[in-house]
Amino acid sequence: MAAKTDPLRLDSMLCFAVYAAGHAFTRFYKPRLDAIGLTYPQYLVFLVLWEQDNITVKSLGDSLFLDSGTITPLLKRLEARGLVRRQRDEMDERQVRIHLTQHGRDLRAKALAVPLAVGDALGPEAEAATALREGLHRLRERLDGAIEA
């Protein structure tokens, strides 16, 4: 088998390209998120809450593809810092709702620097990045569908 067509070559693996790009994003985001006092998972939580406040833990987890065992400790840390408030749903005590505090809402202005920095880093590749992002969403959906099949 020719080296370039070997499906087990590391540089031919789509999963490795996504994995390596994920690490590059982590390295890029870390100093920017450190500057606003958030970890990457916490930043993702805020991205969801800045779009829609007062959602359930389950809804938040569904948006981020995370289970409550992962989300709950993260939310507890954010609540201890005064950025969010957790409250039992009045209609269904089994549900916990997440509310942004004013401090959590105010953090959004500082966080705007993060996607702006990504845009600057991408430069003329920003349009290709948009197509890539959409393609990755479709890829995730197809892989999720293949798991469930």
Long-range contacts (C-beta under 8 A, 24 or more apart in sequence): 18-136, 28-117, 28-118, 28-121, 29-114, 32-113, 32-114, 32-117, 33-114, 35-110, 35-113, 36-107, 36-110, 36-111, 36-113, 36-114, 37-81, 38-107, 38-111, 41-66, 41-70, 41-74, 42-74, 42-77, 42-78, 43-111, 43-114, 45-71, 45-74, 45-75, 45-78, 45-84, 46-83, 46-104, 46-107, 46-108, 46-111, 49-84, 49-98, 49-100, 49-104, 50-100, 50-105, 50-108, 50-111, 53-98, 53-99, 53-100, 53-105, 54-97, 54-98, 54-99, 55-97, 55-98, 56-89, 56-95, 56-96, 56-97, 56-98, 57-86, 57-95, 57-96, 57-97, 57-98, 58-95, 60-98, 78-104, 83-107
